[in-house]
Amino acid sequence: MDAAPDKYVVPGLERGLRVLCEIGRGKGGATAPELARRLGVPRTTVFRLLATLERLGFVQRAENGRDYSLGMAVLRLGFEYLASLELTQLGAPLLERVRDEFNLSCHLVVRDGPDIVYVAKAAANTPLASSVNVGTRLPAHATVLGRVLMADMSLEQLRELYPEGVLPTVNAFTPRTVEQLYALLQRDRERPYLLHEGFFESGISTLAAPVRQEGGAIAAALGVAMPAVPIEASRLERLARAVCESAAELSALLNYRGPVAYGLHEKLNGMVA
């Protein structure tokens, strides 16, 4: 849908949402004067907006009375949004099926700009179960799930996503530049799924496959997290098949009718990212 014409835009609502977005960018909250300076809005206007948002529970003040952070109403709204997504409703039973068969935490993630966002999770009942929760955001370029989500992106699209050209480093596996990321994604496209040990977090392996929507675009990544310990080939093959089949099934539920390029009958040789 095209953006609404300017004549339909409510300036006060727009400013209030911009205040929320600005507060959400920082980890330590923000003061009213800081927000006024960042947004180029009079302080009196910002104070009124903050008072309204605080009354509705969308922001909250710190004990010092000056710093504002996001309130519980934002979290509640976010969870209500996630619960309403067709993707999460259709994907939940598939995540649980993989979790129940292998006792491994299974996740569904989408991309939001340069980040991935966890939108659904089926947690394993083990001490080493994945600690990420629904709503967790991680840098896409530094995660296996993010690589799955960006696999079809062109070099031009990546440059638009990362205009600085240099990527934040998480560890030795992290691509340092857009060009390095693009080269990695080109290799990823040749694989039916990705498997990597410690790509984002030491001691954790991730196996993931893409979920496509109608038209063929990658809508999500479905993956499992597991301890980075030796796993027998037969179990790994069954796990890879289960993840790929679940991703393909969810793709079909999202009306994807293209070829299923998950290579379910390919050998595991060369499949480790």
JOVENWO-V860105 format. One record per residue. N is the residue number from 1. RES is the residue in one small letter. OMEGA is omega in degrees with one decimal (999 if undefined). Layout:
# JOVENWO-V860105
<<N,RES,OMEGA> <N,RES,OMEGA>>
This chain:
# JOVENWO-V860105
<<1,m,179.8> <2,d,177.8> <3,a,-179.3> <4,a,176.1> <5,p,-177.5> <6,d,-176.2> <7,k,179.5> <8,y,-177.7> <9,v,177.1> <10,v,-174.8> <11,p,-178.8> <12,g,178.6> <13,l,179.1> <14,e,-179.9> <15,r,178.9> <16,g,179.0> <17,l,177.0> <18,r,176.2> <19,v,178.9> <20,l,-178.9> <21,c,-179.3> <22,e,176.9> <23,i,-178.5> <24,g,-178.6> <25,r,-176.0> <26,g,-179.1> <27,k,-175.4> <28,g,-178.2> <29,g,-177.9> <30,a,177.4> <31,t,179.2> <32,a,178.0> <33,p,178.6> <34,e,-179.7> <35,l,178.8> <36,a,-180.0> <37,r,-178.3> <38,r,-174.3> <39,l,-177.9> <40,g,-177.3> <41,v,178.7> <42,p,-178.1> <43,r,-178.9> <44,t,178.3> <45,t,-179.8> <46,v,179.1> <47,f,178.9> <48,r,178.5> <49,l,-179.9> <50,l,178.8> <51,a,178.8> <52,t,-179.5> <53,l,177.7> <54,e,179.7> <55,r,-179.1> <56,l,177.3> <57,g,-178.5> <58,f,172.0> <59,v,177.6> <60,q,-178.2> <61,r,175.7> <62,a,-178.5> <63,e,179.9> <64,n,176.9> <65,g,-176.1> <66,r,-175.4> <67,d,178.6> <68,y,174.3> <69,s,-179.7> <70,l,-179.2> <71,g,-176.3> <72,m,-179.2> <73,a,177.2> <74,v,178.7> <75,l,179.7> <76,r,178.7> <77,l,179.2> <78,g,179.0> <79,f,178.0> <80,e,176.6> <81,y,-179.6> <82,l,-179.3> <83,a,-177.6> <84,s,-177.7> <85,l,176.3> <86,e,-179.2> <87,l,-177.5> <88,t,179.4> <89,q,-179.4> <90,l,-174.8> <91,g,-174.7> <92,a,-179.6> <93,p,179.8> <94,l,176.1> <95,l,-179.3> <96,e,179.5> <97,r,178.5> <98,v,178.8> <99,r,-177.1> <100,d,-177.8> <101,e,-173.2> <102,f,-176.4> <103,n,176.5> <104,l,177.7> <105,s,-177.5> <106,c,-174.3> <107,h,171.9> <108,l,-177.7> <109,v,174.0> <110,v,178.8> <111,r,174.0> <112,d,-175.1> <113,g,-178.7> <114,p,-178.3> <115,d,166.0> <116,i,179.4> <117,v,177.4> <118,y,-177.1> <119,v,177.0> <120,a,-177.6> <121,k,169.7> <122,a,-172.1> <123,a,176.0> <124,a,-179.9> <125,n,179.4> <126,t,178.4> <127,p,-178.0> <128,l,179.9> <129,a,-178.6> <130,s,-176.7> <131,s,-179.7> <132,v,-179.6> <133,n,174.4> <134,v,-176.8> <135,g,178.3> <136,t,177.6> <137,r,176.8> <138,l,179.5> <139,p,-174.7> <140,a,-174.2> <141,h,-175.3> <142,a,-178.3> <143,t,176.0> <144,v,179.6> <145,l,177.8> <146,g,177.4> <147,r,176.4> <148,v,-177.4> <149,l,-177.4> <150,m,-170.9> <151,a,-176.3> <152,d,-175.7> <153,m,177.1> <154,s,178.1> <155,l,179.1> <156,e,178.6> <157,q,178.2> <158,l,178.9> <159,r,176.0> <160,e,-179.6> <161,l,-179.6> <162,y,-175.2> <163,p,179.7> <164,e,178.6> <165,g,179.1> <166,v,-175.9> <167,l,177.6> <168,p,-177.5> <169,t,176.1> <170,v,177.6> <171,n,-175.1> <172,a,-179.5> <173,f,-172.7> <174,t,173.4> <175,p,-174.0> <176,r,-176.1> <177,t,177.0> <178,v,-179.3> <179,e,176.8> <180,q,177.9> <181,l,-179.4> <182,y,178.1> <183,a,178.0> <184,l,-178.9> <185,l,177.4> <186,q,176.8> <187,r,-180.0> <188,d,-176.8> <189,r,-178.1> <190,e,-176.1> <191,r,177.4> <192,p,177.0> <193,y,177.8> <194,l,175.6> <195,l,-179.7> <196,h,177.7> <197,e,173.5> <198,g,-177.6> <199,f,176.4> <200,f,-175.8> <201,e,-179.6> <202,s,177.7> <203,g,-179.8> <204,i,174.2> <205,s,178.5> <206,t,174.6> <207,l,-172.9> <208,a,178.6> <209,a,-177.7> <210,p,172.2> <211,v,-177.7> <212,r,179.2> <213,q,178.6> <214,e,-176.4> <215,g,173.9> <216,g,-179.9> <217,a,177.4> <218,i,-177.1> <219,a,-175.0> <220,a,172.4> <221,a,178.4> <222,l,-176.1> <223,g,176.8> <224,v,174.5> <225,a,-177.0> <226,m,177.1> <227,p,-178.8> <228,a,177.8> <229,v,179.2> <230,p,179.4> <231,i,-176.2> <232,e,-172.8> <233,a,-176.8> <234,s,178.6> <235,r,178.9> <236,l,178.9> <237,e,178.0> <238,r,179.7> <239,l,179.2> <240,a,178.7> <241,r,-178.8> <242,a,179.3> <243,v,-179.1> <244,c,179.9> <245,e,178.5> <246,s,177.3> <247,a,178.7> <248,a,179.6> <249,e,178.2> <250,l,176.4> <251,s,179.0> <252,a,178.4> <253,l,177.2> <254,l,175.4> <255,n,172.9> <256,y,-176.1> <257,r,-179.8> <258,g,179.3> <259,p,177.5> <260,v,-174.0> <261,a,-177.0> <262,y,174.3> <263,g,-173.6> <264,l,-176.9> <265,h,-180.0> <266,e,176.9> <267,k,-177.2> <268,l,-178.4> <269,n,178.4> <270,g,-177.0> <271,m,179.6> <272,v,-175.9> <273,a,999>>
